[in-house]
Amino acid sequence: MPPLRIVFAGTPEFSVPALQALHDAGHAIVAVYTQPDRPAGRGRALAASAVKQRALELGLHVEQPPTLKTVEAQARLASFAPDLMVVVAYGLILPQAVLDIPRLGCLNIHGSLLPRWRGAAPIQRAVLAGDERTGVSIMLMDAGLDTGPELLRRELAIGPHETAGELHDRLAPLGAQAIVDAVRGWAEGALQAQPQPATGATYASKITKEEARIDWSQPAAAIARQVRAFNPWPVAETKLGDEQVRIWEARPAIDFGAAAAAPGTVVHAEDGRLLVATGDGALDVLTLQFPGRKPLKARDILNSRPLRGERFGEVKS
């Protein structure tokens, strides 16, 4: 198959392996579209997206329009005469006029097994819901939200203690391999776009910091999923008195019986283990972070700060 003229559109780290894989496969990446530089860090200096940084390293042309809805932006895109557009977590809506520009349409890598978890945060939502399997779907884009017909998918199991960050790091290269296969198969006519199933659709809404606040009346298993889903961002958090504490790693304490204490109460703080009562069972808190300090293992915290009897969460008087 001769190389295709591809316009690539993506922004975060998740998109980078796909850009690299298409470049390595020998395709002509005629332009890379990514979000405008944004303020980042404590100094709020403008920072380039992960995709822009990799594109510049590869010597590729970069475009950063604030929107693709204008006639001018669409004419600029058309000037690259793309055979295909590949979109991976770009962050801008593609109107139908844009979808119609590439000769072979627009392909998207989505980090779930569609139609489950359409939307902005499929990886975190899969972990939060306790899904046992996920994967990547390659679809031919239409004007809907992740509703286009599917070309192929790749599946994998979610580990019982896997965080959203760890799952992200496995799905990104999986998507990169899949898009190279999909581009070849679609261009050669070996793949047919199949409509997504009519049932089973769920929506993966954007993650908010408010969701990271732990409700200790929930079961230990649900809180453990929350901790995993929000690692590395925004990180599950709770109050301990006046302090805001972040919990990076925790598991249900399956070897500990029902905690006869109010949810949030530390019921065990010995032998390097920190167990907290929940609405159902106890949570084994493994890694936590106090204000102004780095994350530490519970055993290291307990060496300097006995916590038994203290209570996490918003305590109502």
C-alpha positions as CSV (number, residue, x, y, z in Angstrom):
1,M,0.0,0.0,0.0
2,P,1.4,3.4,-0.9
3,P,1.8,5.9,2.0
4,L,-1.3,8.0,2.7
5,R,-1.5,11.7,3.2
6,I,-2.7,11.9,6.8
7,V,-3.8,14.8,9.0
8,F,-3.4,13.8,12.6
9,A,-5.4,15.5,15.4
10,G,-4.7,14.9,19.0
11,T,-3.5,16.7,22.2
12,P,-2.6,14.7,25.3
13,E,-0.1,12.0,26.0
14,F,-2.6,9.3,25.1
15,S,-2.4,10.5,21.5
16,V,1.4,10.4,21.2
17,P,1.9,6.7,20.5
18,A,-0.6,6.8,17.6
19,L,1.2,9.7,16.0
20,Q,4.5,8.0,16.4
21,A,3.2,4.7,15.0
22,L,1.7,6.3,11.9
23,H,4.9,8.2,11.3
24,D,6.9,5.0,11.7
25,A,4.6,3.1,9.3
26,G,5.8,5.5,6.6
27,H,2.6,7.6,6.1
28,A,2.9,11.2,5.1
29,I,1.8,13.2,8.1
30,V,1.0,16.4,6.2
31,A,-0.2,18.3,9.3
32,V,-0.7,17.8,13.0
33,Y,-3.6,19.5,14.6
34,T,-3.5,20.1,18.4
35,Q,-5.0,22.4,21.0
36,P,-3.5,25.9,21.4
37,D,-0.7,26.2,24.0
38,R,-2.2,26.5,27.5
39,P,-0.9,28.0,30.8
40,A,0.6,25.3,33.0
41,G,2.6,24.8,36.2
42,R,3.0,27.2,39.1
43,G,4.3,29.9,36.8
44,R,1.4,29.6,34.5
45,A,3.7,29.8,31.5
46,L,2.3,28.7,28.1
47,A,3.0,25.0,27.5
48,A,2.8,23.0,24.3
49,S,0.7,19.8,24.3
50,A,2.3,16.4,24.4
51,V,1.3,15.9,20.7
52,K,2.9,19.3,19.6
53,Q,6.1,18.4,21.4
54,R,6.4,15.0,19.6
55,A,5.3,16.5,16.3
56,L,8.1,19.1,16.4
57,E,10.6,16.4,17.4
58,L,9.6,14.5,14.2
59,G,9.8,17.7,12.1
60,L,6.1,17.7,11.3
61,H,4.0,20.8,10.5
62,V,1.7,21.8,13.4
63,E,-1.6,23.7,13.3
64,Q,-3.3,25.0,16.5
65,P,-6.6,26.6,15.5
66,P,-9.0,27.5,18.4
67,T,-11.9,26.1,16.4
68,L,-12.6,24.1,13.2
69,K,-16.1,25.6,12.7
70,T,-15.0,28.6,10.6
71,V,-14.8,28.6,6.8
72,E,-11.2,29.7,7.0
73,A,-10.2,26.9,9.3
74,Q,-11.9,24.3,7.1
75,A,-10.3,25.8,3.9
76,R,-6.9,25.5,5.7
77,L,-7.5,21.9,6.5
78,A,-8.6,21.1,2.9
79,S,-5.4,22.7,1.6
80,F,-3.4,19.8,3.0
81,A,-5.4,17.5,0.6
82,P,-5.6,14.6,3.1
83,D,-6.5,11.1,2.2
84,L,-7.5,10.5,5.8
85,M,-7.7,12.3,9.1
86,V,-6.9,10.4,12.4
87,V,-8.3,11.8,15.6
88,V,-7.1,10.8,19.0
89,A,-8.4,12.8,22.1
90,Y,-8.1,16.1,20.1
91,G,-10.5,18.1,22.3
92,L,-12.3,20.0,19.5
93,I,-15.6,19.2,17.9
94,L,-15.3,18.2,14.2
95,P,-18.3,19.6,12.3
96,Q,-19.7,17.6,9.4
97,A,-17.9,19.9,6.9
98,V,-14.6,18.8,8.4
99,L,-15.5,15.1,8.4
100,D,-16.2,15.4,4.7
101,I,-12.8,16.8,3.7
102,P,-10.6,13.7,3.8
103,R,-11.1,11.3,0.9
104,L,-11.3,8.3,3.2
105,G,-13.0,10.1,6.1
106,C,-11.9,10.5,9.7
107,L,-10.9,7.6,11.9
108,N,-10.9,7.9,15.7
109,I,-9.2,5.9,18.5
110,H,-11.5,5.7,21.5
111,G,-10.4,4.2,24.8
112,S,-13.3,1.9,25.5
113,L,-15.2,-0.9,23.9
114,L,-18.0,1.1,22.2
115,P,-20.8,1.8,22.7
116,R,-19.8,1.5,26.4
117,W,-18.3,4.7,27.7
118,R,-18.8,7.2,24.9
119,G,-17.5,10.6,26.0
120,A,-14.6,12.3,27.6
121,A,-13.4,10.0,30.4
122,P,-13.8,6.3,29.3
123,I,-10.7,5.0,31.1
124,Q,-11.6,6.5,34.5
125,R,-15.3,5.5,34.2
126,A,-14.4,1.9,33.4
127,V,-12.3,1.6,36.5
128,L,-14.8,3.5,38.7
129,A,-17.6,1.1,37.5
130,G,-15.6,-2.0,38.2
131,D,-15.5,-3.2,34.6
132,E,-13.4,-6.3,34.2
133,R,-12.5,-5.6,30.5
134,T,-12.0,-2.7,28.3
135,G,-9.9,-1.8,25.2
136,V,-9.8,0.5,22.2
137,S,-12.3,1.0,19.4
138,I,-11.4,2.4,16.0
139,M,-14.4,4.0,14.4
140,L,-15.3,6.0,11.4
141,M,-16.4,9.3,12.8
142,D,-19.8,10.8,12.3
143,A,-21.4,14.0,13.7
144,G,-22.5,12.2,16.9
145,L,-20.6,11.8,20.1
146,D,-18.6,8.6,19.6
147,T,-21.5,7.1,17.6
148,G,-19.8,6.2,14.3
149,P,-19.5,2.7,12.9
150,E,-16.6,0.6,14.2
151,L,-13.8,-0.8,12.0
152,L,-12.0,-2.9,14.6
153,R,-11.3,-3.2,18.4
154,R,-8.7,-4.6,20.7
155,E,-9.6,-5.8,24.2
156,L,-7.7,-6.3,27.4
157,A,-8.5,-7.2,31.0
158,I,-8.4,-4.5,33.7
159,G,-6.2,-5.6,36.6
160,P,-7.9,-5.9,40.0
161,H,-5.6,-3.2,41.5
162,E,-4.9,-1.2,38.3
163,T,-5.2,2.5,38.4
164,A,-6.6,4.7,35.6
165,G,-3.0,5.9,34.9
166,E,-1.7,2.4,34.6
167,L,-4.6,1.4,32.3
168,H,-4.0,4.6,30.2
169,D,-0.4,3.6,29.7
170,R,-1.5,0.2,28.4
171,L,-4.3,1.4,26.2
172,A,-2.3,4.1,24.4
173,P,0.1,1.7,22.7
174,L,-2.7,-0.7,22.1
175,G,-4.5,2.1,20.2
176,A,-1.4,2.9,18.3
177,Q,-1.1,-0.6,17.0
178,A,-4.8,-0.8,16.2
179,I,-4.8,2.4,14.2
180,V,-2.0,1.3,12.0
181,D,-3.9,-1.9,11.2
182,A,-7.1,0.0,10.7
183,V,-5.6,2.6,8.4
184,R,-4.2,-0.2,6.2
185,G,-7.3,-2.3,6.2
186,W,-9.6,0.7,5.5
187,A,-7.5,2.0,2.7
188,E,-7.2,-1.4,1.1
189,G,-10.9,-2.2,1.5
190,A,-10.2,-5.1,3.8
191,L,-12.2,-3.6,6.7
192,Q,-15.9,-2.8,6.7
193,A,-17.4,-0.2,9.1
194,Q,-20.0,-2.0,11.3
195,P,-22.7,0.0,13.1
196,Q,-22.3,0.0,16.9
197,P,-24.7,-2.2,18.8
198,A,-28.1,-0.5,19.5
199,T,-27.9,-1.4,23.2
200,G,-25.4,-1.1,25.9
201,A,-24.4,2.6,25.4
202,T,-23.1,4.5,28.4
203,Y,-21.8,8.0,28.8
204,A,-18.3,8.7,30.3
205,S,-18.7,12.3,31.5
206,K,-15.7,14.5,32.2
207,I,-14.1,13.9,35.6
208,T,-14.4,16.7,38.2
209,K,-12.4,17.3,41.3
210,E,-15.6,17.2,43.4
211,E,-16.0,13.5,42.5
212,A,-12.7,12.7,44.2
213,R,-14.0,13.5,47.6
214,I,-14.4,10.2,49.5
215,D,-17.8,9.4,51.1
216,W,-16.8,6.9,53.8
217,S,-20.4,5.6,54.1
218,Q,-19.8,3.9,50.7
219,P,-18.6,0.3,50.7
220,A,-14.9,-0.3,50.9
221,A,-14.9,-1.9,47.4
222,A,-16.5,1.2,45.9
223,I,-14.0,3.6,47.6
224,A,-11.1,1.5,46.5
225,R,-12.3,1.8,42.9
226,Q,-12.6,5.5,43.4
227,V,-9.0,5.7,44.5
228,R,-7.8,3.7,41.5
229,A,-10.0,5.7,39.0
230,F,-8.7,9.1,40.2
231,N,-5.0,8.2,40.2
232,P,-3.1,10.1,38.9
233,W,-5.8,12.9,38.7
234,P,-7.6,14.4,40.5
235,V,-6.6,11.9,43.3
236,A,-9.2,10.8,45.9
237,E,-9.2,13.0,48.9
238,T,-10.7,13.3,52.4
239,K,-10.5,15.5,55.4
240,L,-8.7,14.7,58.7
241,G,-9.6,17.5,61.0
242,D,-8.6,20.6,59.2
243,E,-6.2,18.8,56.9
244,Q,-6.9,17.8,53.3
245,V,-5.5,14.3,52.8
246,R,-5.0,12.6,49.4
247,I,-5.3,8.8,49.1
248,W,-3.2,7.4,46.3
249,E,-3.6,3.7,46.9
250,A,-6.1,1.6,48.9
251,R,-7.7,-1.8,48.8
252,P,-10.6,-3.5,50.6
253,A,-9.4,-5.2,53.7
254,I,-10.7,-8.7,52.9
255,D,-9.0,-10.1,56.0
256,F,-10.7,-7.7,58.4
257,G,-14.3,-8.3,59.6
258,A,-17.1,-5.7,59.7
259,A,-15.9,-2.6,61.4
260,A,-18.0,-1.7,64.4
261,A,-17.2,2.0,64.1
262,A,-18.5,5.1,62.3
263,P,-17.5,5.3,58.7
264,G,-14.2,7.1,58.3
265,T,-12.9,6.0,61.7
266,V,-9.4,4.5,61.9
267,V,-9.9,1.1,63.4
268,H,-6.4,-0.3,63.0
269,A,-3.1,1.5,62.9
270,E,-0.5,-1.1,63.8
271,D,2.1,-3.3,62.2
272,G,2.3,-0.8,59.3
273,R,-1.4,-1.2,58.3
274,L,-3.9,1.6,58.3
275,L,-7.5,0.4,58.2
276,V,-10.5,2.7,58.0
277,A,-14.1,1.8,58.6
278,T,-16.5,2.3,55.7
279,G,-20.2,1.7,55.1
280,D,-19.4,-1.9,54.3
281,G,-16.1,-3.4,55.5
282,A,-12.8,-1.7,56.1
283,L,-10.4,0.0,53.7
284,D,-6.7,-0.8,53.8
285,V,-5.1,2.6,53.0
286,L,-1.7,1.9,51.5
287,T,-0.4,5.3,50.3
288,L,-1.5,8.7,51.4
289,Q,-0.4,12.3,51.3
290,F,-0.7,15.0,53.9
291,P,-0.5,18.7,52.9
292,G,2.9,20.0,51.9
293,R,4.4,16.5,51.9
294,K,5.0,13.8,49.3
295,P,2.9,10.6,49.1
296,L,4.1,8.1,51.7
297,K,3.3,4.5,52.5
298,A,1.0,4.1,55.5
299,R,3.7,2.3,57.5
300,D,5.9,5.3,57.1
301,I,3.2,7.7,58.2
302,L,2.4,5.6,61.2
303,N,6.0,5.6,62.4
304,S,5.6,9.3,63.2
305,R,1.9,9.8,63.5
306,P,-0.3,7.4,65.4
307,L,-3.8,7.6,63.8
308,R,-5.8,5.0,65.7
309,G,-9.2,6.3,66.7
310,E,-9.0,9.4,64.5
311,R,-11.7,9.9,61.9
312,F,-11.5,10.8,58.2
313,G,-14.2,12.7,56.4
314,E,-16.5,15.6,57.1
315,V,-17.5,15.0,60.7
316,K,-20.8,16.7,61.5
317,S,-21.2,18.1,65.0
